[in-house]
Amino acid sequence: MSANATTEDLFFRSAGLDRDRVDRLVADALSGADDGELFLEYRQSEGLSWDDGKLKSGAFDTMQGFGLRATAGEATGYAHASELSEDAIARAADTVSAVCRGHGGTMAEPARGTNRSLYTDANPLPAIAFADKVALLAEIDAYARARDPRVRQVMASVTGEWQAVRIVRGEGSYAADIRPLVRLNVSVVCGDGDRMETGSHGTGGRVTYDGLFDAACWRHAADEAVRQALVKLDAAEAPAGEMTVVLGNGWPGILLHEAIGHGLEGDFNRKGMSAFAGLMGQRIAAPGVTVVDDGTLTDRRGSLSIDDEGTPAQCTTLIEDGILVGYMQDRLNARLMGVPPTGNGRRQSFAHHPMPRMTNTVMASGAYDRDEIVSSVRNGLYAVNFGGGQVDITNGKFVFSASEAYLIEDGKVGRPVKNATLIGNGPDILTKVAMVGNDMALDPGVGTCGKEGQGVPVGVGQPTLRIDGLTVGGTAA
């Protein structure tokens, strides 16, 4: 069943809404507005977690509701409710229409739709029985413990959701999407005497559970988690100071996402809050650095057939060969900046207003082999996995913790180190990229991005990078 047919059934036939009356309510609410929409959402979600040799928690939830938004100039009126009824929409319309009174705006043109779907519309949740999901977690526990006698604790989880959305605009047009999302995560604690270390690995995307339940998939996740923990058991304390850092491909792109990506979102630049504000067309990165935000990648966690305003996702070039050429835009900020929206209007749920957010943020491949990059460094740090981090959007300053890192000694990867942090700022790090690898890889499908209290699934990717003169915080004496 198509997204249009499914949402027609969920929001009109099953919920008892009359489509023509809803269209009139939306049109009246948005009279005089510059833009706006009714966002209808239905979502099923579940999560199972395993810890200490048993099922620790299991949850299933169904939610539905709507959010009605009107924008006039820079002002926004927003109302939402978990009650799907014409009375509730009418009450919301009375609220949001206040922002339009006396404004006299003309409704912006709707986005041109496509028939493209980037992922299946199948609901992953009922396809595999609850007992089989529990059995999988138990099997992961047994497998991970059998990998090494130093494995002391295993934690595993599987989560899934199925989201249906329909966006209704004031002039009567609409768009719809069906979005599956699944994730598997394995974490372990390994010990040697009194010393204990952790490791984790996950995978997922906008797919069904079939791939996650394949033995090759979950065994790889468990193997990686055990390997990381054992590497840390043998790790020395990281040195501190300014040094050359080589970032591994794939998941280390999370540093790119945080330190650079947020600063290229339209709202921060329109308001002059970003370190990149006012630099369009100027060189902000070393030659060879090209960064895109691509919401069109098939089955990826951050991908969207349409965004939460109904705009089809696209591949937006942000930095081209070191030159700033684009920002990520939702409809509001695009209108105020006089540029087209880029399909980056996203919201956590119907209870949240949309804002410009990343989808899959990727640095393109360059010319160098990974081994060539490593061998070019006499002494430095090779960081291949990252944990938490934080960034100040206004100046781009960031601090990131490397969860797996190694010293580079005489051009070769040496002993592992722990407790290494990378310290710098986004605009500066871009200019210090000295070599870009030819091995771009995407992350395994586990990213979640937070902004203004809203979390949305995202993806990252990059090739191996050499960055000169990056500050490393360490704990070595």
C-alpha positions as CSV (number, residue, x, y, z in Angstrom):
1,M,0.0,0.0,0.0
2,S,1.3,3.4,-0.9
3,A,2.1,6.1,1.7
4,N,-0.8,8.2,0.4
5,A,-3.2,5.2,0.8
6,T,-1.9,4.2,4.2
7,T,-2.1,7.7,5.6
8,E,-5.6,8.2,4.1
9,D,-6.7,5.1,6.0
10,L,-4.9,6.0,9.3
11,F,-5.9,9.6,9.6
12,F,-9.2,9.8,7.8
13,R,-11.0,6.4,7.6
14,S,-9.7,5.0,11.0
15,A,-9.6,8.3,12.9
16,G,-12.9,9.5,11.5
17,L,-11.6,12.7,10.1
18,D,-13.3,14.2,7.1
19,R,-10.6,15.2,4.6
20,D,-12.6,18.1,3.1
21,R,-13.4,19.6,6.5
22,V,-9.8,19.3,7.6
23,D,-8.6,21.0,4.5
24,R,-11.0,23.9,5.2
25,L,-9.8,24.2,8.8
26,V,-6.2,24.3,7.7
27,A,-7.0,26.9,4.9
28,D,-8.8,29.1,7.4
29,A,-6.1,28.8,10.0
30,L,-3.4,29.8,7.5
31,S,-5.3,32.6,5.9
32,G,-2.9,35.6,5.7
33,A,0.1,33.5,6.7
34,D,3.3,33.2,4.7
35,D,3.6,29.5,5.2
36,G,2.4,26.6,7.4
37,E,1.1,23.1,7.5
38,L,-0.9,20.5,9.4
39,F,1.5,17.6,10.4
40,L,-0.3,14.4,11.1
41,E,1.6,11.5,12.7
42,Y,1.1,7.9,13.7
43,R,3.9,5.9,15.2
44,Q,4.5,2.5,16.7
45,S,7.8,1.8,18.5
46,E,9.3,-0.9,20.6
47,G,12.5,-1.5,22.5
48,L,14.0,-4.6,24.2
49,S,17.1,-4.6,26.3
50,W,19.2,-7.4,27.7
51,D,21.6,-7.1,30.7
52,D,23.1,-9.3,33.3
53,G,22.0,-12.5,31.6
54,K,18.3,-11.7,31.4
55,L,15.7,-9.5,29.7
56,K,16.0,-6.2,31.5
57,S,13.1,-4.3,29.8
58,G,10.6,-4.5,27.0
59,A,8.4,-1.7,25.8
60,F,5.8,-1.1,23.1
61,D,4.1,2.2,22.4
62,T,1.6,3.6,19.9
63,M,1.3,7.4,19.6
64,Q,-0.6,9.6,17.2
65,G,-1.4,13.3,17.0
66,F,-1.0,16.5,15.0
67,G,0.9,19.7,14.9
68,L,-0.5,22.8,13.2
69,R,1.8,25.7,12.3
70,A,1.4,29.1,10.8
71,T,4.3,31.4,10.0
72,A,4.1,35.2,9.4
73,G,7.4,36.9,8.8
74,E,9.7,35.6,11.4
75,A,6.8,34.8,13.8
76,T,5.5,31.2,14.3
77,G,2.3,30.0,15.8
78,Y,2.2,26.3,16.8
79,A,-0.3,24.1,18.5
80,H,-0.4,20.3,18.9
81,A,-2.5,17.6,20.4
82,S,-2.5,13.8,20.7
83,E,-6.3,13.9,20.0
84,L,-7.0,13.3,16.4
85,S,-10.4,15.0,15.9
86,E,-11.8,17.9,14.0
87,D,-12.7,19.7,17.2
88,A,-9.0,19.5,18.4
89,I,-7.8,20.8,15.0
90,A,-10.3,23.6,15.1
91,R,-9.1,24.6,18.6
92,A,-5.5,24.6,17.3
93,A,-6.5,26.6,14.3
94,D,-7.9,29.4,16.6
95,T,-4.6,29.5,18.4
96,V,-2.2,29.6,15.5
97,S,-4.3,32.0,13.4
98,A,-3.5,34.7,15.9
99,V,0.0,35.1,14.4
100,C,-1.6,35.8,10.9
101,R,-4.0,38.5,11.9
102,G,-3.2,41.8,10.1
103,H,-0.3,40.2,8.4
104,G,-1.7,39.8,4.9
105,G,0.9,37.3,3.7
106,T,0.6,35.1,0.6
107,M,1.0,31.4,1.1
108,A,4.4,30.1,-0.2
109,E,4.3,27.6,-3.1
110,P,4.3,24.0,-2.1
111,A,7.3,21.8,-2.8
112,R,7.2,19.9,-6.1
113,G,6.5,16.3,-5.2
114,T,8.1,13.1,-6.4
115,N,7.1,9.4,-6.5
116,R,10.5,8.5,-5.1
117,S,10.7,6.3,-2.0
118,L,14.0,5.7,-0.4
119,Y,13.0,2.8,1.9
120,T,10.4,0.1,2.4
121,D,7.0,1.0,3.9
122,A,6.8,-2.4,5.7
123,N,6.2,-2.3,9.4
124,P,9.2,-4.1,11.0
125,L,7.6,-4.6,14.4
126,P,5.1,-7.4,13.9
127,A,7.2,-9.3,11.4
128,I,9.2,-11.1,14.1
129,A,7.7,-12.5,17.2
130,F,8.5,-11.0,20.6
131,A,9.9,-14.4,21.8
132,D,12.3,-14.5,18.8
133,K,13.6,-11.0,19.6
134,V,14.3,-12.1,23.2
135,A,16.0,-15.3,21.9
136,L,18.2,-13.2,19.7
137,L,19.4,-11.1,22.6
138,A,20.1,-14.2,24.7
139,E,22.1,-15.7,21.7
140,I,24.1,-12.5,21.4
141,D,24.9,-12.7,25.2
142,A,26.1,-16.3,24.9
143,Y,28.1,-15.6,21.8
144,A,29.9,-12.5,23.2
145,R,30.8,-14.3,26.4
146,A,32.3,-17.2,24.4
147,R,34.5,-14.9,22.5
148,D,36.9,-14.3,25.4
149,P,37.1,-15.3,29.0
150,R,37.7,-11.7,30.0
151,V,34.1,-10.7,28.9
152,R,32.3,-10.0,32.2
153,Q,29.1,-8.4,31.2
154,V,27.0,-8.2,28.0
155,M,24.3,-5.6,27.2
156,A,22.3,-5.9,24.0
157,S,19.3,-4.0,22.7
158,V,17.0,-4.0,19.7
159,T,14.7,-1.1,18.9
160,G,12.3,-0.5,16.0
161,E,9.6,2.0,14.9
162,W,7.2,2.5,12.1
163,Q,6.1,6.1,11.5
164,A,3.4,7.4,9.1
165,V,3.2,11.1,8.4
166,R,1.0,13.3,6.3
167,I,1.6,17.0,5.7
168,V,-1.5,19.1,4.7
169,R,-0.9,22.6,3.4
170,G,-3.2,25.6,3.3
171,E,-3.8,25.6,-0.4
172,G,-5.0,22.0,-0.3
173,S,-1.8,20.1,-1.4
174,Y,-0.4,17.3,0.8
175,A,2.5,14.9,1.0
176,A,2.9,11.6,2.8
177,D,5.6,9.2,3.9
178,I,6.0,5.9,5.7
179,R,9.3,5.5,7.6
180,P,10.6,2.3,9.2
181,L,13.7,2.5,11.5
182,V,15.5,-0.3,13.3
183,R,18.7,-0.6,15.4
184,L,20.7,-3.2,17.1
185,N,23.4,-2.4,19.7
186,V,25.8,-4.6,21.7
187,S,28.0,-3.4,24.6
188,V,30.4,-5.4,26.6
189,V,32.6,-5.0,29.7
190,C,35.9,-6.9,29.7
191,G,38.1,-7.2,32.8
192,D,41.6,-8.2,33.6
193,G,42.1,-8.3,37.4
194,D,40.8,-5.0,38.8
195,R,40.9,-3.2,35.4
196,M,37.7,-3.1,33.3
197,E,37.0,-1.5,30.0
198,T,33.9,-1.2,27.8
199,G,33.3,-1.6,24.1
200,S,30.2,-1.2,21.9
201,H,29.0,-1.4,18.4
202,G,25.6,-1.0,16.7
203,T,24.0,-1.1,13.3
204,G,20.6,-0.1,11.8
205,G,18.8,1.9,9.2
206,R,15.4,2.4,7.5
207,V,14.9,-1.3,6.9
208,T,13.1,-4.2,8.5
209,Y,14.6,-6.5,11.2
210,D,15.7,-9.1,8.6
211,G,19.2,-7.9,8.2
212,L,19.8,-7.4,12.0
213,F,18.7,-11.0,12.7
214,D,21.1,-12.4,10.2
215,A,23.9,-14.1,12.1
216,A,26.6,-12.3,10.2
217,C,25.2,-9.0,11.2
218,W,24.8,-9.5,15.0
219,R,28.0,-11.5,15.3
220,H,29.9,-8.7,13.7
221,A,28.4,-6.2,16.2
222,A,29.3,-8.5,19.1
223,D,32.8,-9.1,17.7
224,E,33.4,-5.4,17.4
225,A,32.2,-4.6,20.9
226,V,34.5,-7.3,22.4
227,R,37.5,-6.2,20.2
228,Q,37.2,-2.6,21.3
229,A,37.0,-3.5,25.0
230,L,40.1,-5.8,24.7
231,V,42.0,-3.1,22.9
232,K,41.3,-0.7,25.8
233,L,42.5,-3.2,28.3
234,D,46.0,-3.1,26.7
235,A,45.9,0.7,26.1
236,A,48.2,3.2,27.7
237,E,47.2,6.7,28.8
238,A,47.1,9.1,25.9
239,P,49.7,11.9,25.6
240,A,48.6,15.5,25.5
241,G,49.7,18.3,23.2
242,E,49.4,19.6,19.7
243,M,50.0,16.9,17.1
244,T,49.0,15.5,13.7
245,V,45.8,13.5,14.0
246,V,44.6,10.9,11.5
247,L,40.8,10.3,11.7
248,G,39.5,6.9,10.5
249,N,36.8,6.6,7.9
250,G,33.1,6.1,8.7
251,W,31.8,6.9,12.2
252,P,34.5,9.5,13.0
253,G,32.4,11.7,10.7
254,I,30.5,12.4,13.8
255,L,33.1,15.0,14.6
256,L,32.4,16.6,11.2
257,H,28.6,16.5,12.0
258,E,29.0,18.3,15.3
259,A,32.0,20.6,14.8
260,I,31.0,21.8,11.3
261,G,27.5,20.5,10.3
262,H,25.4,22.4,12.9
263,G,27.2,25.6,11.9
264,L,25.9,25.2,8.3
265,E,22.3,25.0,9.3
266,G,20.2,27.9,7.9
267,D,18.7,29.2,11.2
268,F,22.1,29.8,12.8
269,N,23.4,31.6,9.7
270,R,20.3,33.7,9.2
271,K,20.6,35.0,12.7
272,G,24.3,35.5,12.5
273,M,25.0,33.1,15.3
274,S,27.2,30.6,13.3
275,A,30.9,30.9,12.9
276,F,30.2,30.4,9.2
277,A,27.7,33.3,8.9
278,G,28.4,35.7,6.1
279,L,31.1,33.5,4.5
280,M,29.1,32.2,1.5
281,G,31.4,31.9,-1.5
282,Q,34.5,32.2,0.5
283,R,37.2,29.6,1.3
284,I,36.6,28.0,4.7
285,A,38.4,24.7,4.2
286,A,41.5,23.3,2.6
287,P,41.4,22.5,-1.1
288,G,40.1,19.0,-1.6
289,V,37.5,19.2,1.1
290,T,34.0,18.7,-0.2
291,V,31.1,18.2,2.2
292,V,27.4,17.3,1.3
293,D,24.3,16.7,3.3
294,D,22.5,13.9,1.4
295,G,19.1,12.8,2.5
296,T,18.6,10.6,-0.6
297,L,20.7,7.6,0.3
298,T,18.7,4.4,0.1
299,D,17.8,2.8,3.5
300,R,20.1,5.0,5.5
301,R,19.2,6.1,9.0
302,G,19.2,9.8,8.2
303,S,17.4,9.6,4.9
304,L,14.0,11.0,4.2
305,S,11.8,10.6,1.1
306,I,10.3,13.9,2.2
307,D,11.2,16.0,5.1
308,D,8.7,17.0,7.9
309,E,7.4,20.0,5.8
310,G,6.8,17.9,2.7
311,T,9.9,18.9,0.8
312,P,11.6,16.1,-1.1
313,A,15.0,15.3,0.4
314,Q,18.0,16.2,-1.8
315,C,21.8,16.1,-1.8
316,T,22.9,19.6,-0.8
317,T,26.5,20.6,-1.4
318,L,27.7,22.6,1.6
319,I,31.5,22.9,0.9
320,E,33.0,22.4,-2.6
321,D,36.7,22.0,-2.9
322,G,37.1,24.2,0.3
323,I,34.6,26.9,-0.7
324,L,31.3,27.5,1.2
325,V,28.5,27.1,-1.3
326,G,25.4,26.2,0.6
327,Y,23.4,25.9,3.9
328,M,20.8,23.4,5.0
329,Q,17.4,25.0,4.9
330,D,13.9,24.4,6.1
331,R,11.0,26.4,4.6
332,L,11.0,29.2,7.1
333,N,14.6,30.1,7.0
334,A,14.9,29.6,3.3
335,R,12.0,32.0,2.7
336,L,13.6,34.6,5.0
337,M,17.0,34.2,3.3
338,G,15.6,34.2,-0.2
339,V,16.8,30.8,-1.2
340,P,15.0,27.5,-1.9
341,P,14.4,24.9,0.9
342,T,16.7,21.9,0.8
343,G,14.6,19.2,2.4
344,N,16.1,19.7,5.8
345,G,13.0,20.7,7.7
346,R,12.8,18.1,10.5
347,R,11.0,17.6,13.8
348,Q,11.1,14.9,16.5
349,S,7.4,14.4,16.5
350,F,4.0,16.1,16.0
351,A,4.6,17.9,19.3
352,H,7.6,19.7,17.9
353,H,8.0,22.5,15.3
354,P,10.3,21.8,12.4
355,M,13.8,23.4,12.1
356,P,16.8,22.9,9.7
357,R,18.5,19.7,10.7
358,M,21.1,17.5,9.1
359,T,20.3,14.1,7.4
360,N,23.4,12.2,6.2
361,T,26.4,14.6,6.4
362,V,29.3,13.2,4.4
363,M,32.8,14.4,3.3
364,A,33.6,13.1,-0.2
365,S,36.7,10.9,-0.9
366,G,40.0,12.4,-2.0
367,A,43.1,10.9,-3.6
368,Y,45.1,9.2,-0.9
369,D,45.2,5.6,0.3
370,R,44.8,5.1,4.1
371,D,48.2,3.5,4.4
372,E,49.8,6.4,2.5
373,I,48.2,8.9,5.0
374,V,49.3,7.0,8.0
375,S,52.9,6.5,6.7
376,S,53.1,10.3,6.1
377,V,52.9,11.0,9.9
378,R,56.1,10.6,11.9
379,N,54.4,10.9,15.3
380,G,50.7,11.5,15.9
381,L,47.4,10.0,16.9
382,Y,45.1,7.7,14.9
383,A,41.5,8.0,16.1
384,V,39.1,5.5,14.7
385,N,36.1,5.6,17.0
386,F,34.4,8.4,19.0
387,G,32.2,8.7,22.0
388,G,30.6,11.8,23.2
389,G,31.4,15.4,22.4
390,Q,30.1,19.0,22.5
391,V,30.3,22.1,20.3
392,D,29.6,25.8,20.7
393,I,27.8,26.8,17.5
394,T,28.7,30.5,17.9
395,N,32.5,30.0,17.6
396,G,32.7,26.3,16.5
397,K,34.8,25.2,19.5
398,F,34.5,21.5,20.2
399,V,35.7,18.8,22.5
400,F,35.4,15.1,21.5
401,S,36.3,11.9,23.3
402,A,38.1,9.2,21.2
403,S,36.8,5.8,22.3
404,E,39.4,4.0,20.2
405,A,42.8,5.5,19.3
406,Y,46.4,4.6,18.6
407,L,49.7,6.3,18.5
408,I,51.4,6.7,15.2
409,E,55.1,6.1,15.5
410,D,57.5,6.5,12.6
411,G,54.7,6.2,10.1
412,K,53.1,3.1,11.6
413,V,50.1,2.5,13.8
414,G,51.5,1.7,17.2
415,R,50.1,0.9,20.7
416,P,46.5,1.8,21.7
417,V,45.9,4.7,24.0
418,K,42.8,5.7,26.0
419,N,41.3,8.9,27.4
420,A,42.3,10.9,24.4
421,T,40.2,14.0,23.6
422,L,40.3,16.2,20.5
423,I,40.0,19.9,21.1
424,G,39.6,22.6,18.5
425,N,37.1,24.6,16.5
426,G,35.2,23.7,13.3
427,P,36.4,26.6,11.1
428,D,40.0,26.0,12.1
429,I,40.0,22.2,11.7
430,L,38.7,22.5,8.1
431,T,41.8,24.6,7.1
432,K,44.1,22.0,8.7
433,V,43.0,19.1,6.6
434,A,46.2,18.0,4.9
435,M,45.2,14.8,3.2
436,V,41.8,13.3,2.2
437,G,41.6,9.5,1.8
438,N,39.9,7.6,-1.1
439,D,38.0,5.3,1.3
440,M,34.9,7.2,2.2
441,A,32.6,5.1,4.3
442,L,29.2,5.7,6.0
443,D,28.6,5.0,9.7
444,P,26.9,1.7,10.7
445,G,23.5,3.4,11.2
446,V,23.3,4.5,14.9
447,G,23.4,8.3,15.0
448,T,21.0,10.5,16.8
449,C,21.3,14.3,16.7
450,G,20.1,16.7,19.4
451,K,19.1,20.3,18.8
452,E,17.0,22.5,21.0
453,G,15.7,19.5,22.9
454,Q,14.7,17.6,19.8
455,G,16.3,14.3,18.7
456,V,16.2,12.9,15.2
457,P,18.0,10.0,13.5
458,V,21.0,11.1,11.3
459,G,23.9,9.6,9.4
460,V,27.6,10.6,8.9
461,G,30.4,9.5,6.7
462,Q,33.9,10.5,5.7
463,P,37.2,9.1,4.3
464,T,40.4,8.8,6.3
465,L,41.7,12.3,7.0
466,R,45.0,13.8,8.1
467,I,44.6,16.9,10.2
468,D,47.8,18.9,11.1
469,G,48.2,20.7,14.4
470,L,45.1,19.5,16.4
471,T,45.2,19.8,20.1
472,V,44.9,16.4,21.9
473,G,44.0,16.2,25.6
474,G,45.5,13.2,27.4
475,T,46.2,11.8,30.8
476,A,49.7,10.5,30.4
477,A,52.1,11.7,33.1
